[in-house]
Amino acid sequence: MKSHPCCYPLSVVDDRIFSLDYDGPVFIWDIDKTYLATRFSQPKYMARIPIEFAVDKQAIAGMPEVLRGIRRGTTAAFACAPLYFVSASPPQLRAVITRKMLLDGVEYDGITFKDWAKTIMQRRPGRLKEQVGFKICALLEGRRRRPMASEYLFGDDVEKDAVAYWLYAKIIKGELSSAKMEEALAAQGVKADDRACIRAMRDALPPTLGSVRQIFIHLEKKSSPVEFERFGPLLLTTRNAFQLALALADRSVVPIDTVRQAALALQAVAPFGNVDFDELIVDARTRKLVSSIPEEVMASFASSSSMDIR
C-alpha cells in the first residue's frame, strides 16, 4: 500500500485484512443517527458522548436486525460480509460502542473514529462539528486499504452524509477535476488544510479503483426525499429500517427474513404496535427503492398496519 501524508486526525481499527485485488462488497455504516440514536447536534449533547455507557446507547429500531442480515448474507453458508463503521465520536468511546454492538449481536471488522484529542492538540476545535471533510478522509483511508472493493455506504440526514458520500464517490471515480473538487469541498466548509489532505489521499490511490455501488440515507429528521433527488440514482433514501431491509433484500444483500425482523422491531416500539406497512411498501415502490416485492413479504404485510406478523 502506498503511504500518504494525511494530516487528518483519524483513529482507525481494522481487524480484517484483504488482498489489494479484493473486489467484493464492503458495507460501511455511519454510527450516529444511522445505527445508534446518539444526540450530538448541540454542544451539551456532544459533552455527554464520551461518558455514556453501552446501556445508555439506544439503537434505532430495526437497524441491528438489518446489520445482522448484512453480515449473514443470502447464501446457505454464513457470508461474514465485510462490515465497517465510521463515527465522529472520539476513540475513547470505542469500548462503549463495542459493548453495545455485542449486546445487539452485531459483528463488525473495524471502526474509524474522529480523534478529538489530536484535533484539540492541533488547535482545530472546529473539526469537532465539521463532518464532510472527516467522512471523506475516513472513506479514502478505507479505500486505500481496499482499493478495488464495491462499497455500500449508509448514513443519515442529520449531518451532511449525503453530500460527503456523493463527493467521495465522484472523487474515486475520477469525475471531479482538482479544481472542481477544491471548489466543492470549500463550498461544504472543508478547510484548506483538510482539502490538501483529501487531495493527497486521492493522489496516493492506484489508478484503477472499485466504486460506490449504492448510498443509503436514513431519514432520521423526516426530510423530504425530494431534497436528495439531485444526487441521482446512486443515492436512495429510506424512512426506517423496514424500508432499508426491503431495498437490501431486493438487491440480494440480506435474506427476506431480515425484512420481517426489521418490521417486528418497528412494531415493538410503535404506539400500540401500529405501523403502516402498506404505506411504506407503496412508498418504496413509488420511489423505486425496490423493483418488486417478494410474495412472502406481501403475504406478511398484505392487510392492516396492526397485522400480527410474528
N, C-alpha and C positions, 0 to 999 in steps of 0.2 A: 504494500500500500504506500502511496505517496504521502509524505508528510505535508503539512500546510501551516502557515504562520497565523493560525486562528487566535485572535485575541479575546474572543467572546468567552466569558466565564461559564463553561458548561461542566456539569458533574455527570459523567457517563459510567453506567454499569452495563456491561454486555456479557452475558453468561453463555452465549451461543455463537460460535464462530463458524461462518460459512466460507466456502471457497469463493474466490472472486468472480467465478463464472456462474454462480448460482443465479438462476433466472426465474425462480418460482415466486409465489406470492409472499408478501410480508405485510402484516397488519400493524399499523401504527395509530395508537389512540392517545388523544389528549386525556388527562385525568379529570381536571376541574371542570365541572358542569357538563361533562360528556359521560364519564363513568361515575364520578362522585359529585354529590350536591354541595361542594365546597363553596363558601361565600367569601370572596376576596375582592370584590369590586370597590369596597370602601376601606380606608386605612385601618379602621377599628377591627375589621374582619381579617385583614392581612396580618395584623399583630397577633391574632389568635392562632393562626395556622400552625406555627411551629410547636405549639404546646398542646395541641389536641391529641387525644388518644384514638386508637383504632375504633373503639366503640362509639366515639363521637362522630366518626365519618359515616355518612349515610349514602348508600349507593342510589343512583337514580333507578326507579322501578323498572325491572326487566333487563337492565344493562348487564348485570352479572350473568344472566342466562344467555344473552347474546354472546358475550365474551367466551363463555364455556363452549357454546356451539361453534364459534370460530375455531377455537383450539382443537375441538374434536374433529371437525370436518365432516364431509359427507360420504366418505368411503367406509367400507366394512371395518377396516383397521383404524385405530386411533391415529389421526393425521399429525397431531402435535404441530399445528400450523405456527409459523414464526409470529410471535406477538410481542410488541414493544410499546412502551408508554413514554409520553413526553409530558413534563409538568413544570409549570412556572414556580411551583413551590420550592423551598430550599431543600438541599440534600439531607439536612438534619431530620427531615420528615420521612426518610426512606424506611426506617424500621416501622413506623406507624402505618404507612401505606402498604408495606409488605405484609404486615399483620392483617390489615383489612382485606387484602386480596386472598390471604389464606382463609379467613373467615368466610369469604364469598366463594371459595373454591375456584378462584381464577389463577391459572398458571400463566407465567409470562417469561420472557427471555432477557429483558433488560429495561432500564428506565434512564432517561436523560432528564436531569433537573437543571434549573437555573441556579447557579451558585451565588446566593445572596451575599455571603461573606466576602468573596472576591469582588463582587460588584461594589460593595461599600469601600473596600480597600482601594479600588481603582477610582474612587470618588465619582461614581456614576450611579447615584441613587435613583435617577430617572429610569434606569433599566428595570427596576423592580416592577414597574407597571407597563413598560413597553413590551409588546408581545410579538409583533411581526418579525422584527429582527431576530429575536430569540428563537421563534419557531423555525424560521428558515435556516438558521445556523444549526439547530438541533437536527433538522431533517437532512441537511447537507453532510453532517457528521455521520449519520446513519447511512447515507448514500455512499460515502467514502468506504464504509465497511462492507456494503452490499451493492456494488455499482450496477449490477445487471438485474436486480430484483424488480418485480412487478408489485407496486405498492398500493395498498388501500389505506386512505387516510381518514380519520374520524375526529371531528371537532364539534364546536357548538357556535351559537350566535351571540354569546355573551361578550366575547372579545372579538378579535379580527382573524379567527381561524380560517374563514373562507378566503380572505384576501391572501393570507400567508401561504396557505396550501396551493392556491391557484398560481401565485407568483413562483413558488418553488417548482411547480410542475412545468411552468413556462421556462424557468431557468435551466432545468436539467434537460429539457427538450431542445434547447438552443434557439428558442423563439424570441428571445429578447437580446438585442444588442447591448453592449456595455453601457452605452448612453441611455437607452430606454430602461435598462434595469436600474441604473442610478436614479433616474427620474421617478420611476415607480416606487422605489424604496424610500426616497426622500419625501414623496407625497404621503407616505404612510407614517412619517415621523421617525424613520430609522436614521440615526445619527451617522455622520461621515465616517467615523472610525469603525462602526459596525457594518456600514456598507462596504468598507475596504476589506473587512473580514469575510463577508459573504463573497466578494469578488475573488479573494484569494482561495477560498474553499472551492468555489466553482472552477477556477482555473487549474486546481490540483486534481480534479477528477479526470478519469480517462476519457478519450474522445467518444467512445461508444458506451451508452448507458441504457439501463432499463427505463421504465416510465411509471408515471402515476396512473394506475388503472381506473380508480374511482375515488371521489371525495364524497364523504357523507357528513352533513352538518345537522346536528341535533338542535331543533328549535326550542331551546330552553326558555328563551324570552318571548316565545309565541310570535316571533317575527313572521311577516308575510313571506311565503315562498317566492312571491313575485320579486322581492328585493334581491334575490340570488340568481334570477334568470340570466343576468348579464354574464355570468360565468360559464354559461353553456352547459351541454350535457355531461361534461366531466364531473360536475358538482350536483349532488342530489340533496334535498332537504327532507328530514323526517320529523314528524311531530312527537314521536315517542319510540320506545324500544320495540313495540309491536310492529310499527311500520318499518323500522330498520331491519327487524328479523324477516319480514316479508321480502324486502328488497334483496337481502343477502341470500335468502332461500331461492329466490328467483334466479340468482346468479350462481347457484350451486356452491355457495360458500358455507352455509350452515344447513344442517338437516331440517326437515319440515317440522320435527318435534320442537325445535327451538322456537318456532312461531307460537306454538301452544304454550310453552313455558313462559315466554315473554308476556303473553296475554294473561296468564294466571297471575303473574307478578303485578301487572297493572290492576287487575281486579282486586287484588289483596289490599291495595292502598286507596282505591276509589271509594267515594261515599256509597255505602250500601252495595258495593261491588259492581256498580253500574259503569260500563264502558261501552260507548257506541262503536262497536267493531265494524258494523255495516258501513257507517260513515267513513271510518278510517280506511276500509278496503276500497270504497268508491273513490276516495281522495287519492289513494295510492295508484289506482288505475288511471285516474284523470291526469295526474302529474307524471305518469309514466315511470313510477318507481318500480313497477312490475310489468312484465309483458303478459303474464297470465297468472291466475290464482289456482294452485293445485286443488283438485276435487276434495282431498281430505281436509284441506283448510276450509273450503267453503262449507263442507258438511258440519264443521265445528262451529262456524260463525254465521250460519245461514238465517237465523231468526232475530231475536231481540238482543239488545245490549246487555241485558241481565242474564243471558243464557248461561247455564252451568256447563262449562267446557272441561270440567275435570273428568 
